[in-house]
Amino acid sequence: MRPTSIAVTALSKRYGDVVSVDSLTFRCEPGTVTAFLGPNGSGKSTSLRMIVGLTRPDSGTATFNGRTIRELDNPGRTVGVLLDAGAHHPGRSVAETLRLACILIGMPRTRISECLEFVGLEGVARRRVGTLSLGMRQRLGLAIAVLGEPACLLLDEPANGLDPEGISWLGDFLSEFASAGGTVLLSSHHLDDVDSVADHLVILDSGRMVHESSRSDDEMRRASTFTANAPEAITAELDRREIRWALDPASGRIEAATDPETIWHMSAESRTPMTSLTSSSPHALRDLFAASTTAEFQGGKLDFFPVDKREEAKK
Ligand SMILES: Nc1ncnc2c1ncn2[C@@H]1O[C@H](COP(=O)(O)OP(=O)(O)OP(=O)(O)O)[C@@H](O)[C@H]1O
């Protein structure tokens, strides 16, 4: 596998009055999984379609080691793509669909059984695609994506329709693929699932990138939850240091994007006793998403609020 970087530069697309993607710039490096997140309609699919050359951008470029997808000799050997699980002809059998894909990218027929086994579809090779469940069609899409032993995988909502075992299998596969030097860009709505595999986060809202960070960034690693009877001195200090925080009005708990030691020092310096303080890094992604976008995500142990709703939440 030849290590391949994906570079997206000032990519833009408009449909009539709707700005679908607005000057999007980011990179995906070999050996990493980039999670591409955003509320419905934020421009994720349009961006992925432009990156793989299925939608023509109004401006901007997407390249693989400096070459656009059209400039690659055999794109299927560099980039494996899963965009739409329903894209395959419903009347063809699973094996036939893979056979045609093999011919298209010049892979030997032995890849058919290898890939079927890899995604756990060997038992349905003769079934027509139209009779498969959504989860099975996603698995078929993944089999086609990996058929050409590509260096990059671009996957739009690959966990859609997969059962919990399938989601965990997919996460393990993507981590292994990246560990072997592969480059992964995947869109998802399943924050908890991508949280365990993503090294790099790109969050879109209304076509624009509103957040980008890496696993190594402090913000991703550190988060704390605390309660205090009068937390205003601490939250004022958080504001002064531009550290993001959110209040859960139901429980009175405050989550802040910093480590517990920092909160403890703020509490001591402001002589504000706390009633609890814990590390809450598992919520960092959910917090980031809520703070970065206009969407409100419910669920998990805490519901977080966009930054501009803090004041409302305090009332
Ligand atoms: N072919 C098209 N014609 C007109 N508008 C489009 C077209 N494709 C996308 N859009 C618009 O562009 C915006 C972004 O859509 P897109 O499908 O890229 O978002 P998304 O983040 O993938 O959404 P979801 O999470 O719901 O899949 C939306 O407002 C959508 O209606």
The ligand as a Tripos MOL2 file, in Angstrom:
@<TRIPOS>MOLECULE
LIG
   31    33     1     0     0
SMALL
NO_CHARGES

@<TRIPOS>ATOM
      1 N1        -28.3450   17.4700   -6.0890 N.pl3     1 LIG1
      2 C1        -28.7440   18.4300   -5.2500 C.ar      1 LIG1
      3 N2        -29.6050   19.3790   -5.6470 N.ar      1 LIG1
      4 C2        -30.0010   20.3700   -4.8190 C.ar      1 LIG1
      5 N3        -29.5710   20.4900   -3.5380 N.ar      1 LIG1
      6 C3        -28.7160   19.5720   -3.0790 C.ar      1 LIG1
      7 C4        -28.2620   18.4940   -3.8970 C.ar      1 LIG1
      8 N4        -27.3860   17.7490   -3.1640 N.ar      1 LIG1
      9 C5        -27.3260   18.3190   -1.9510 C.ar      1 LIG1
     10 N5        -28.1170   19.4090   -1.8910 N.ar      1 LIG1
     11 C6        -28.2900   20.3040   -0.7390 C.3       1 LIG1
     12 O1        -27.0120   20.5800   -0.1890 O.3       1 LIG1
     13 C7        -27.0680   20.5990    1.2350 C.3       1 LIG1
     14 C8        -26.0780   19.6020    1.7880 C.3       1 LIG1
     15 O2        -26.5500   18.2820    1.5150 O.3       1 LIG1
     16 P1        -25.6980   16.9810    1.8490 P.3       1 LIG1
     17 O3        -26.4970   15.8120    1.3670 O.co2     1 LIG1
     18 O4        -24.3290   17.1400    1.2990 O.co2     1 LIG1
     19 O5        -25.6450   17.0260    3.4290 O.3       1 LIG1
     20 P2        -25.2550   15.8640    4.4720 P.3       1 LIG1
     21 O6        -24.4420   16.5320    5.5230 O.co2     1 LIG1
     22 O7        -24.6430   14.7210    3.7600 O.co2     1 LIG1
     23 O8        -26.6680   15.4470    5.0460 O.3       1 LIG1
     24 P3        -27.1710   14.0610    5.7200 P.3       1 LIG1
     25 O9        -26.4560   13.9460    7.0190 O.co2     1 LIG1
     26 O10       -28.6400   14.2790    5.8940 O.co2     1 LIG1
     27 O11       -26.8300   12.9530    4.7600 O.co2     1 LIG1
     28 C9        -28.5310   20.3210    1.6190 C.3       1 LIG1
     29 O12       -29.1860   21.5510    1.8160 O.3       1 LIG1
     30 C10       -29.0650   19.6140    0.3870 C.3       1 LIG1
     31 O13       -30.4500   19.8320    0.2610 O.3       1 LIG1
@<TRIPOS>BOND
     1     1     2 1
     2     2     3 ar
     3     2     7 ar
     4     3     4 ar
     5     4     5 ar
     6     5     6 ar
     7     6     7 ar
     8     6    10 ar
     9     7     8 ar
    10     8     9 ar
    11     9    10 ar
    12    10    11 1
    13    11    12 1
    14    11    30 1
    15    12    13 1
    16    13    14 1
    17    13    28 1
    18    14    15 1
    19    15    16 1
    20    16    17 2
    21    16    18 1
    22    16    19 1
    23    19    20 1
    24    20    21 2
    25    20    22 1
    26    20    23 1
    27    23    24 1
    28    24    25 2
    29    24    26 1
    30    24    27 1
    31    28    29 1
    32    28    30 1
    33    30    31 1
@<TRIPOS>SUBSTRUCTURE
     1 LIG1         1 GROUP 0 **** ****
